[in-house]
């Protein structure tokens, strides 16, 4: 692959590949398993609970009453 590329372009490709691999290696560091488990537990808990309602529900289709003069 690097035979047909400009040397600068080949180096750019190597840096890109190395950076992509670094992200995956970072996930394998000690302690990241705990973080991953916490994320999974939070998502599972959120899936079990009904969604929270925020604020008062506004009636749909009801006209507002006009104030009396």
N, C-alpha and C positions, 0 to 999 in steps of 0.2 A: 504494500500500500504506500509506503513512504518513498518508493522508487519514482513514482510518477508525480509526486508533490514537490512544490518549492520547499526548500529547507525551513523557511519561516513558517510556512503552512503546516509542515510536518510537526514542528515543535508546538505549534498552537494545538494541533490534534492531540499530541501527547499530554499537554497540560490539561486539556479538557477531560481526557480520559482519567488522568490521575485525580483531578478534582472530583469527578463523579465517583471514583472508587473511594475517595476519602470520606465522602458522606456515608457510604455504606459501612466503612470501617468504624466510623464514629458511633454507629448504632450498636456495634459489638463491644464497646468499652464496658468495663465492669460498672454495674449500677444502672445501666440503661435497661436491663430486663425489668427492674423494679418500676422504672418510669413507664415502660410499655404496659406492664400489668396495671398500673394505676389508670392509664388512659383507657384500657379495655374495661376495667371495673366501672369507671365513670360512664362510659358509653352504654354498658349493660344496664346500669342503674337508671339512666335517662330513658332507655327504651322501655323499661318496666313501668315507670311512673307516667301518669297522664300529663299532658302538656299543661303548663301553668297558664292561667288566664291573667292577662294584664289589664288593669283598668276595668271600667264598667262597660258592659256590652251595650251598644247603641241599638235601639229598635230599628228594624229595617222595614220600610214601607209605611210607617206611621207618619202622618203629617204632624208637624209641630203646631201646637196651639198658639193662636195669635193672642197677644196680651190684650186685656180689656182696656178700652180708653177711659 
